[in-house]
Amino acid sequence: MRCQQASNRKYLARKTCPSMERVQPDRHPGSGHGGREEREPKYLQVRDCRGHRTLALEVPCTRLKRPPHPLNNEGRDEVAFTRRGKARLAGCTVFITGASRGIGKAIALKAAKDGANIVIAAKTTHVNPKLPGTIFTAAEEIEAAGGKALPCAVDVRDEQQISNAVEKAVEQFGGIDILVNNASAISLTNTLETPTKRVDLMMNVNTRGTFLTSKACIPYLKKSKIAHILNLSPPLNLNPLWFKQHCAYTIAKYGMSMCVLGMAEEFKGEIAVNALWPKTAIHTAAMDMLGGSGIESQCRKVDIIADAAYSIFKKPKTFTGNFIIDENILREEGVKNFDIYAIKPGHPLLPDFFLDEHPDTITKKMESHDAVPELKEEKSQSPPKPRSGAVAETFRIVKDSLSDDVVKATQAIYQFELSDLCYFVQAKMVEHGFLILKAKAGTSDMESPLIRQMW
């Protein structure tokens, strides 16, 4: 019996932390084989994140070689392992909406490496040629990464489907420790061009879905020692610029953020409720559809959101009511090189929506609120080429329309509309002014001022 228990302890250590390598225990000078003797092994209790005693087992306390971690390039990944010698999220249950692909799946895979239980609450059950991934393919990846997966077909607009998934999670894993409200719908259209059906979709998925999923999980989150709700939503920026071109989407997305404000205060001391938002565009299937071909070179990988979310999960419950930008929290963790997250390192990145890098300067320098970040679908037809005699005149107009202050403040791509043509221009500050790096001719059927800042 004793031998069998020892064997189980060794198996647990390998299963909990499969990437760890054991190092031979230190030896002291003295009698015994080779004039040295081994220290008596020490033992620690390993419990799940809800502290269930029935899962407590003893594991030998040995020094471990740990693999390098994105949050610590020196290999001392204090973020990934607790002082008690086990992964932070081992045995925890993480309920993630929209986890079949993109950011949701990236967060799931990050937690799975710790041995977490992942509830994949998403709609896609059959392969879609336009959108890769289903709840079942995501489950396979999660289990391959070291976690346990529970795929649940969930449309967050359906309260009953949410309740069923929560009940299954509790039945299979014993509780819920972390909720990630990631599911979201987007339509970057103005008021007159947004059908009522699309308005309802965004409101029901983004705001209502987040509220209902949180409501269903909260009774179980209250029982957890971890107890985190994380919404993938932006800071509440009331600059009219962010409402003008896509009012319905902004309202729906801000509804998720207002859930953070209200629930953080309502459940203070019991559950940490925070929001996470990227500083730059993130390359996902949705971004490909919105931005068109080639947009990925201006984006970061989903890994940066996963690492930022992991950093939030290791915070105490007192860390609540925060609107966190991915790059900011990772800088606090000591990350300095963000090129590791870029799809194309060194390429200019697209700032994300709802963030004013230099709000005062932008307001003063741009003539109107028409300087709105927007993504347009790429036209299938090839743009007409400008007549060669107009090239010099075109660039003279472009150069005269820009200034050192505008280029320095916005660091953006600009759209110039001249007659029936539009030009997309990228400029960069150099020692004695600004330099035009790229210029591409295109077509546009929309009315706009001379300069429109393209994020």
Phi, psi and omega in degrees: 000318181294320178296320180296320178296318179298319178298319178297322180297318181294319180297318179299316181299319179291321184287323182290318183231074187294338184270358180279147175244133179283144176248143180303139181295151178299149179239148178254146173298143179158196182285170178108191185298124178069018180072014181225152179227148181282148172289151174294133181295143175261158183230146176236150175274133176252124179234162174282174188289351174262002174073026179293122183292333182295342180261003183286128177223157179264135180234134179303136180271101180233161176286144186232139169274128184247143182289156176301152183229142181305334182274354181206098187289352180270001176085358179266068190285077178299334181292320188279336184230137179278169178295341181278002172087013178230158180299145186304317186257014180301126179081353179282153178251123183245118180262116186235123174276145181065040186262011181281345180198174171061221185297318180301315180292324179297318177296321179297315181294324178297315180290327181297329179296338176274353184090028181280161172266126185245124173263114182267098182258094183212168185275326192286113177248343179238151183297131176246121183300336181270335182233108183290147173099140173229176179294335182278321176292324177296321179298320178297317179294320181296316180290327176293331180279351178115001180257180173248140186238143173231096179284127180231125176286110185224123166259115187293355174280347183254108184298325181292321178295323177296312181299319179298317180294320178297316179297319178297319180298315181293321180295319184277322187248353176090359180163185176226131183251328183221136174241129174244112176271094185250333183302135184202151175240146185222140171211108184271066182236152180282180188302310184288339183260005180256109179297153179303321179301321179288323176299313180299319180301311182294318180295319184285325179280308188288299186278303184295317180298319177297316181296312184292320179293319177298314181302320181289328184272335187303317179304327180275327177298326180299336182271355185267149174281338180274297172051078177232139164243128179234119177259133175275084185211159189272167170299151182279084181267114185268017173299123182305337179307325184274356178254333192299314188267342181211063186302315184296316180297317180299315179300315182295320181287320178293336175299322176297320181291325178291333172298325178296312180302310185290312184288329177298321179283321182294323184246028180301132181089345180250316183222133174276125181237119184220167176240146177232136181216142180281148177284328181237171175297144179247135183282110177223174177299322179296321179294323178298319181290323182281320188266341180084184184295136177089354182294334185299332181294342180259013185242164170258164178285159178294344181302328183292325177290320179298316179293321179294318179298318179299320178297324178291320182297334181274359177282155177287170180297337180290344176276091188215157179075023184257146173251105194254136173263133187307311183296323183296313182290328178288327174297321177296332178280353178104004179287130180242327182261105181264001175296336180295341180264349184282141173295318178231091184308135179091345180279142177304141184256150179276117175296147181278169178295158170072010179241126176258105179292316179225071188300318182294315182295318181297318181298320182286321188278327181272139188288334182207177177284006178288355176281070187253128173298130177206156178242128181248142177292139183291136179287140180286330181281148181283139183289146178292146180276137179289152177294140187300328183291343182267355185298310182298317180295321179300312181290332175295318179294317179300312183296319181291333183281337179265164176215162179303319183294318181295314181297316181294322185283322188263325181048053189234184171257134186248145177249123176248129178250118181234113183059235181263011179244154171229149182237135177256121188236134175247128181236156181219142177287135173235188189300319186246027179141207180250154183235131177280118184272315184220153173212131182226131179277146179205189178236156178210135178253016182251149177278136181201165176287180183300317182243128173230123182284124181255116182271000000 
